[in-house]
Amino acid sequence: MSKAFEIEPAFWNLFPDTTIGIATLHNFDNHGEFPQAVLDDANQQAQQLVPETPIAQNGVVADWREAYRKFKTKKGARSSIENLLKRAQQGKPVSSINPLVDLYNVISLRHALPCGGENIDAMVGDIKLTVADGGEPFHPLGEDDEEPALPGEVVYKDDAGIICRCWNWRDGERTMLTEDTTNAFLCLECVNPERKDVLEAALADLKELTKTYLNADAETSILTIDQPRVAIN
């Protein structure tokens, strides 16, 4: 059965100028090792993107701090790109997980954009970026207990529940990317319309890296308020 990614009106009511870049990868091999040198280089590049201390004084991070003030969040939630850039700034680089996760972390670090990924084969129905009603089921990656979504929280979900909370702050267990994943959905988030060219460059970079390191051809799209839906397989 075909699947799609759709951004719902409730999201656009909060963030009408957002652009979302997506890539779908099919029939790739996620075993093996991603070159540590590529990760190291991306961490070095990221340090140049956040010269100011504290981290919130940097423009990229400030954009996301402001975005997170517009909806209900769990205490302490921060954009995934803030967490990555903070680690780079502090000389605590992100370590290897598996080739595809390493690859999208490289994209995040190089371009200062939040990036996440999900296993398409584990999704139930379409995936949607929307605003939670509250109480939708969510099993956080690496945790034993459920943590249901908050009312008004920006989430990714499918027909079985939440797959990622607070934009892509917290991934769920059910659709996580593992070494056995062969079909994946990747998403890059750009909340500042002045950085749309950065998003476009990041998608091009992503296509090249997936071909080089996974022998996969990525199909990419950019979604906006005027183009809120795309097929993902």
Contacts in CASP RR format, 6 or more apart in sequence:
PFRMAT RR
TARGET T0000
AUTHOR 0000-0000-0000
METHOD contacts of the structure
MODEL  1
MSKAFEIEPAFWNLFPDTTIGIATLHNFDNHGEFPQAVLDDANQQAQQLV
PETPIAQNGVVADWREAYRKFKTKKGARSSIENLLKRAQQGKPVSSINPL
VDLYNVISLRHALPCGGENIDAMVGDIKLTVADGGEPFHPLGEDDEEPAL
PGEVVYKDDAGIICRCWNWRDGERTMLTEDTTNAFLCLECVNPERKDVLE
AALADLKELTKTYLNADAETSILTIDQPRVAIN
1 125 0 8 1.000
2 231 0 8 1.000
2 233 0 8 1.000
3 120 0 8 1.000
3 123 0 8 1.000
3 125 0 8 1.000
3 126 0 8 1.000
3 127 0 8 1.000
3 231 0 8 1.000
3 232 0 8 1.000
3 233 0 8 1.000
4 126 0 8 1.000
4 127 0 8 1.000
4 229 0 8 1.000
4 230 0 8 1.000
4 231 0 8 1.000
4 232 0 8 1.000
5 22 0 8 1.000
5 126 0 8 1.000
5 127 0 8 1.000
5 128 0 8 1.000
5 129 0 8 1.000
5 185 0 8 1.000
5 187 0 8 1.000
5 223 0 8 1.000
5 229 0 8 1.000
5 230 0 8 1.000
5 232 0 8 1.000
6 126 0 8 1.000
6 127 0 8 1.000
6 128 0 8 1.000
6 129 0 8 1.000
6 228 0 8 1.000
6 229 0 8 1.000
7 20 0 8 1.000
7 128 0 8 1.000
7 129 0 8 1.000
7 130 0 8 1.000
7 223 0 8 1.000
7 228 0 8 1.000
7 229 0 8 1.000
8 128 0 8 1.000
8 129 0 8 1.000
8 130 0 8 1.000
8 131 0 8 1.000
8 228 0 8 1.000
10 130 0 8 1.000
10 131 0 8 1.000
11 18 0 8 1.000
11 129 0 8 1.000
11 130 0 8 1.000
11 131 0 8 1.000
11 154 0 8 1.000
12 18 0 8 1.000
12 225 0 8 1.000
12 228 0 8 1.000
13 131 0 8 1.000
14 70 0 8 1.000
14 71 0 8 1.000
14 131 0 8 1.000
14 154 0 8 1.000
15 67 0 8 1.000
15 70 0 8 1.000
15 191 0 8 1.000
16 225 0 8 1.000
17 191 0 8 1.000
17 193 0 8 1.000
17 225 0 8 1.000
18 189 0 8 1.000
18 190 0 8 1.000
18 191 0 8 1.000
18 193 0 8 1.000
18 224 0 8 1.000
18 225 0 8 1.000
19 190 0 8 1.000
19 193 0 8 1.000
19 196 0 8 1.000
19 199 0 8 1.000
19 222 0 8 1.000
19 223 0 8 1.000
19 224 0 8 1.000
20 129 0 8 1.000
20 187 0 8 1.000
20 188 0 8 1.000
20 189 0 8 1.000
20 190 0 8 1.000
20 222 0 8 1.000
20 223 0 8 1.000
20 224 0 8 1.000
21 187 0 8 1.000
21 188 0 8 1.000
21 189 0 8 1.000
21 190 0 8 1.000
21 199 0 8 1.000
21 203 0 8 1.000
21 220 0 8 1.000
21 221 0 8 1.000
21 222 0 8 1.000
21 223 0 8 1.000
22 185 0 8 1.000
22 186 0 8 1.000
22 187 0 8 1.000
22 188 0 8 1.000
22 220 0 8 1.000
22 221 0 8 1.000
22 222 0 8 1.000
22 223 0 8 1.000
22 230 0 8 1.000
22 232 0 8 1.000
23 185 0 8 1.000
23 186 0 8 1.000
23 188 0 8 1.000
23 203 0 8 1.000
23 206 0 8 1.000
23 207 0 8 1.000
23 210 0 8 1.000
23 218 0 8 1.000
23 219 0 8 1.000
23 220 0 8 1.000
24 120 0 8 1.000
24 183 0 8 1.000
24 184 0 8 1.000
24 185 0 8 1.000
24 186 0 8 1.000
24 218 0 8 1.000
24 219 0 8 1.000
24 232 0 8 1.000
24 233 0 8 1.000
25 100 0 8 1.000
25 183 0 8 1.000
25 184 0 8 1.000
25 186 0 8 1.000
25 210 0 8 1.000
25 214 0 8 1.000
25 216 0 8 1.000
25 217 0 8 1.000
25 218 0 8 1.000
26 182 0 8 1.000
26 183 0 8 1.000
26 216 0 8 1.000
26 233 0 8 1.000
27 182 0 8 1.000
27 183 0 8 1.000
27 216 0 8 1.000
28 100 0 8 1.000
28 182 0 8 1.000
28 183 0 8 1.000
28 184 0 8 1.000
28 210 0 8 1.000
28 214 0 8 1.000
28 215 0 8 1.000
28 216 0 8 1.000
29 182 0 8 1.000
29 214 0 8 1.000
29 215 0 8 1.000
30 98 0 8 1.000
30 99 0 8 1.000
30 100 0 8 1.000
30 177 0 8 1.000
30 178 0 8 1.000
30 179 0 8 1.000
30 180 0 8 1.000
30 181 0 8 1.000
30 182 0 8 1.000
30 214 0 8 1.000
31 99 0 8 1.000
31 179 0 8 1.000
32 99 0 8 1.000
32 179 0 8 1.000
33 96 0 8 1.000
33 99 0 8 1.000
34 96 0 8 1.000
34 98 0 8 1.000
34 99 0 8 1.000
34 102 0 8 1.000
34 103 0 8 1.000
34 213 0 8 1.000
35 213 0 8 1.000
36 96 0 8 1.000
38 102 0 8 1.000
38 106 0 8 1.000
39 93 0 8 1.000
39 94 0 8 1.000
39 95 0 8 1.000
39 96 0 8 1.000
39 102 0 8 1.000
39 105 0 8 1.000
39 106 0 8 1.000
40 93 0 8 1.000
42 105 0 8 1.000
42 106 0 8 1.000
42 109 0 8 1.000
42 110 0 8 1.000
43 87 0 8 1.000
43 88 0 8 1.000
43 91 0 8 1.000
43 93 0 8 1.000
43 94 0 8 1.000
43 109 0 8 1.000
44 88 0 8 1.000
45 109 0 8 1.000
45 110 0 8 1.000
46 84 0 8 1.000
46 85 0 8 1.000
46 88 0 8 1.000
46 89 0 8 1.000
46 109 0 8 1.000
46 110 0 8 1.000
46 112 0 8 1.000
47 88 0 8 1.000
47 89 0 8 1.000
47 91 0 8 1.000
49 58 0 8 1.000
49 60 0 8 1.000
49 85 0 8 1.000
49 112 0 8 1.000
50 58 0 8 1.000
50 60 0 8 1.000
50 61 0 8 1.000
50 85 0 8 1.000
50 86 0 8 1.000
50 88 0 8 1.000
50 89 0 8 1.000
51 58 0 8 1.000
52 58 0 8 1.000
53 89 0 8 1.000
55 61 0 8 1.000
55 82 0 8 1.000
55 85 0 8 1.000
55 86 0 8 1.000
55 89 0 8 1.000
56 62 0 8 1.000
56 65 0 8 1.000
58 85 0 8 1.000
60 81 0 8 1.000
60 85 0 8 1.000
60 112 0 8 1.000
61 79 0 8 1.000
61 81 0 8 1.000
61 82 0 8 1.000
61 85 0 8 1.000
63 191 0 8 1.000
63 192 0 8 1.000
64 78 0 8 1.000
64 79 0 8 1.000
64 81 0 8 1.000
64 82 0 8 1.000
64 114 0 8 1.000
64 191 0 8 1.000
65 78 0 8 1.000
65 79 0 8 1.000
65 82 0 8 1.000
67 79 0 8 1.000
67 167 0 8 1.000
67 191 0 8 1.000
68 77 0 8 1.000
68 78 0 8 1.000
68 79 0 8 1.000
68 166 0 8 1.000
71 131 0 8 1.000
71 152 0 8 1.000
71 153 0 8 1.000
71 154 0 8 1.000
72 150 0 8 1.000
72 151 0 8 1.000
72 152 0 8 1.000
72 153 0 8 1.000
73 150 0 8 1.000
73 153 0 8 1.000
73 166 0 8 1.000
73 169 0 8 1.000
74 147 0 8 1.000
74 150 0 8 1.000
74 153 0 8 1.000
74 165 0 8 1.000
74 166 0 8 1.000
74 170 0 8 1.000
77 165 0 8 1.000
77 166 0 8 1.000
77 169 0 8 1.000
77 170 0 8 1.000
78 169 0 8 1.000
79 114 0 8 1.000
79 167 0 8 1.000
79 169 0 8 1.000
80 108 0 8 1.000
80 114 0 8 1.000
80 115 0 8 1.000
80 116 0 8 1.000
80 167 0 8 1.000
80 168 0 8 1.000
80 169 0 8 1.000
81 108 0 8 1.000
81 112 0 8 1.000
81 113 0 8 1.000
81 114 0 8 1.000
81 115 0 8 1.000
84 94 0 8 1.000
84 105 0 8 1.000
84 108 0 8 1.000
84 109 0 8 1.000
85 109 0 8 1.000
85 112 0 8 1.000
87 93 0 8 1.000
87 94 0 8 1.000
88 94 0 8 1.000
88 109 0 8 1.000
94 105 0 8 1.000
94 109 0 8 1.000
96 102 0 8 1.000
97 105 0 8 1.000
98 177 0 8 1.000
98 178 0 8 1.000
98 179 0 8 1.000
99 213 0 8 1.000
99 214 0 8 1.000
100 117 0 8 1.000
100 177 0 8 1.000
100 181 0 8 1.000
100 184 0 8 1.000
100 214 0 8 1.000
101 117 0 8 1.000
101 177 0 8 1.000
103 206 0 8 1.000
103 209 0 8 1.000
103 210 0 8 1.000
103 213 0 8 1.000
103 214 0 8 1.000
104 115 0 8 1.000
104 116 0 8 1.000
104 117 0 8 1.000
104 186 0 8 1.000
104 206 0 8 1.000
105 115 0 8 1.000
106 209 0 8 1.000
107 113 0 8 1.000
107 115 0 8 1.000
107 188 0 8 1.000
107 202 0 8 1.000
107 205 0 8 1.000
107 206 0 8 1.000
107 209 0 8 1.000
108 114 0 8 1.000
108 115 0 8 1.000
108 116 0 8 1.000
110 202 0 8 1.000
110 205 0 8 1.000
111 188 0 8 1.000
111 198 0 8 1.000
111 199 0 8 1.000
111 201 0 8 1.000
111 202 0 8 1.000
111 205 0 8 1.000
112 198 0 8 1.000
113 188 0 8 1.000
113 189 0 8 1.000
113 190 0 8 1.000
113 195 0 8 1.000
113 198 0 8 1.000
113 199 0 8 1.000
113 202 0 8 1.000
114 167 0 8 1.000
114 168 0 8 1.000
114 188 0 8 1.000
114 189 0 8 1.000
115 168 0 8 1.000
115 186 0 8 1.000
115 187 0 8 1.000
115 188 0 8 1.000
115 189 0 8 1.000
115 202 0 8 1.000
116 164 0 8 1.000
116 168 0 8 1.000
116 171 0 8 1.000
116 186 0 8 1.000
116 187 0 8 1.000
116 188 0 8 1.000
117 168 0 8 1.000
117 171 0 8 1.000
117 177 0 8 1.000
117 184 0 8 1.000
117 185 0 8 1.000
117 186 0 8 1.000
117 187 0 8 1.000
118 127 0 8 1.000
118 156 0 8 1.000
118 163 0 8 1.000
118 164 0 8 1.000
118 171 0 8 1.000
118 175 0 8 1.000
118 176 0 8 1.000
118 177 0 8 1.000
118 184 0 8 1.000
118 185 0 8 1.000
118 187 0 8 1.000
119 175 0 8 1.000
119 176 0 8 1.000
119 177 0 8 1.000
119 178 0 8 1.000
119 181 0 8 1.000
119 183 0 8 1.000
119 184 0 8 1.000
119 185 0 8 1.000
120 183 0 8 1.000
120 184 0 8 1.000
120 185 0 8 1.000
120 232 0 8 1.000
120 233 0 8 1.000
121 181 0 8 1.000
121 182 0 8 1.000
121 183 0 8 1.000
122 174 0 8 1.000
122 175 0 8 1.000
122 176 0 8 1.000
123 158 0 8 1.000
123 163 0 8 1.000
123 175 0 8 1.000
123 185 0 8 1.000
124 158 0 8 1.000
124 159 0 8 1.000
124 160 0 8 1.000
124 161 0 8 1.000
125 158 0 8 1.000
125 159 0 8 1.000
126 158 0 8 1.000
126 159 0 8 1.000
127 156 0 8 1.000
127 157 0 8 1.000
127 158 0 8 1.000
127 163 0 8 1.000
127 185 0 8 1.000
127 232 0 8 1.000
128 156 0 8 1.000
128 157 0 8 1.000
128 158 0 8 1.000
129 154 0 8 1.000
129 155 0 8 1.000
129 156 0 8 1.000
130 154 0 8 1.000
130 155 0 8 1.000
130 157 0 8 1.000
131 152 0 8 1.000
131 153 0 8 1.000
131 154 0 8 1.000
131 155 0 8 1.000
132 149 0 8 1.000
132 150 0 8 1.000
132 151 0 8 1.000
132 152 0 8 1.000
132 153 0 8 1.000
132 154 0 8 1.000
132 155 0 8 1.000
132 157 0 8 1.000
132 162 0 8 1.000
133 149 0 8 1.000
133 151 0 8 1.000
133 152 0 8 1.000
134 148 0 8 1.000
134 149 0 8 1.000
134 150 0 8 1.000
134 151 0 8 1.000
134 152 0 8 1.000
134 153 0 8 1.000
135 148 0 8 1.000
135 149 0 8 1.000
135 150 0 8 1.000
135 151 0 8 1.000
136 148 0 8 1.000
136 149 0 8 1.000
136 155 0 8 1.000
136 157 0 8 1.000
136 161 0 8 1.000
136 162 0 8 1.000
137 146 0 8 1.000
137 148 0 8 1.000
137 160 0 8 1.000
137 161 0 8 1.000
137 162 0 8 1.000
138 146 0 8 1.000
138 147 0 8 1.000
138 148 0 8 1.000
138 149 0 8 1.000
138 155 0 8 1.000
138 161 0 8 1.000
138 162 0 8 1.000
138 163 0 8 1.000
138 165 0 8 1.000
138 172 0 8 1.000
139 146 0 8 1.000
139 147 0 8 1.000
139 172 0 8 1.000
139 173 0 8 1.000
139 174 0 8 1.000
140 147 0 8 1.000
140 165 0 8 1.000
140 170 0 8 1.000
140 171 0 8 1.000
140 172 0 8 1.000
140 173 0 8 1.000
141 170 0 8 1.000
141 171 0 8 1.000
141 172 0 8 1.000
141 173 0 8 1.000
141 176 0 8 1.000
142 173 0 8 1.000
143 173 0 8 1.000
147 165 0 8 1.000
148 162 0 8 1.000
149 155 0 8 1.000
149 162 0 8 1.000
149 165 0 8 1.000
153 165 0 8 1.000
153 166 0 8 1.000
154 166 0 8 1.000
154 167 0 8 1.000
155 162 0 8 1.000
155 164 0 8 1.000
155 165 0 8 1.000
155 166 0 8 1.000
156 162 0 8 1.000
156 163 0 8 1.000
156 164 0 8 1.000
156 168 0 8 1.000
156 187 0 8 1.000
157 163 0 8 1.000
158 175 0 8 1.000
160 174 0 8 1.000
162 172 0 8 1.000
163 171 0 8 1.000
163 172 0 8 1.000
163 174 0 8 1.000
163 175 0 8 1.000
164 170 0 8 1.000
164 171 0 8 1.000
164 172 0 8 1.000
167 189 0 8 1.000
168 187 0 8 1.000
168 189 0 8 1.000
177 184 0 8 1.000
183 233 0 8 1.000
185 232 0 8 1.000
186 206 0 8 1.000
186 218 0 8 1.000
188 199 0 8 1.000
188 202 0 8 1.000
188 203 0 8 1.000
188 206 0 8 1.000
190 196 0 8 1.000
190 198 0 8 1.000
190 199 0 8 1.000
196 222 0 8 1.000
199 222 0 8 1.000
200 222 0 8 1.000
203 220 0 8 1.000
203 222 0 8 1.000
206 218 0 8 1.000
206 220 0 8 1.000
207 217 0 8 1.000
207 218 0 8 1.000
207 220 0 8 1.000
210 216 0 8 1.000
210 217 0 8 1.000
210 218 0 8 1.000
211 217 0 8 1.000
211 218 0 8 1.000
221 230 0 8 1.000
223 229 0 8 1.000
223 230 0 8 1.000
END
